[in-house]
Amino acid sequence: MTIAWGSLGLVAVVSFAAAIAVTALVSFGIVGLAARAPRADGPAPALSPAAGTAVGVICLGVAALIVLYGLVLIVA
C-alpha cells in the first residue's frame, strides 16, 4: 500500500482554505447583521441597516452553500 502524498497535501490545503473562507464569511455576516442595531454609546455604524442586512445575508448564505457542498461531497 502506498500513500499518494500529493493528493493528501492537496486535500489538506483545500480543507484549510475552506475553513478560513467559511470562518471569514460567517464573521463578515455577523458584522453586517450587527450594523442594523443602533448604538447609543458609540459612533454610528459604517453601514446602513439595509446594506448591513444585505451583506450579512449574502455572506451567511455563501457560507451555508460551501458547507452544504462539502456535505454533498462527503455523502456522494
N, C-alpha and C positions, 0 to 999 in steps of 0.2 A: 504494500500500500504506500502510495506517495502522496505528498501534500502539494497542491498547486499554490505555491506561495504568492504568486502574482494575483490570483483570484482572491485569495484570503486578504491580501493587502487592499485590493480594490473594494471588497465588501467593508472592510474596516474604515476606509476613507469615506465611502459613501454614507455609511451609517453615522459617522461622526459629523459630516456635513449636514445630514438630515436633522440630527439632534440640535445642532446650532441653529439651523433655519427655523425649526418649529419653536424653539425657545425664543428666538428673536421675534417671530411673528406673534406669538402669544403676548410677549412683553409689549410690543407696539400696539396690539389690540387693546390691552388693558389701559395703556396710557391714553389711547384715543377715546375709549369709553369714559375714562376719568375726566376728560376735558369737558364733559357735559355738565358736571356738578360745579356750581359756583362756589368760590372760596371767599369767605368773609374776612379772613385774616391775612390773605396774601394777594399777590398780583393776579390780574385777570389771566385766564388760560390762554395759551397761544393759539388754540384752535377754537373756532366757533362750535357751538353744540352740534350743529348739523354735520360739520366736517369731522368732528371727533367721532360721532356715531358712525359715519361712513367709513372712516379709517379703521375703527375698531371692528366693525362687522366684516369688512373685507379681509383684514389680517387674520381674524379668528376663523373665518370661512376657509381661507387658503391653508391655514394650519390644520384644520379639520380634514380638508381634502388630502393633504400629504399623509396624515395618519391613516385615513381610510384606504389610500392607495397602498400603503405599507401592509395593512391587514389583508388586502386582496392578494398581494404578492405572497404573503405567508400561507394563506388558505389555498390558493390555486396551485 
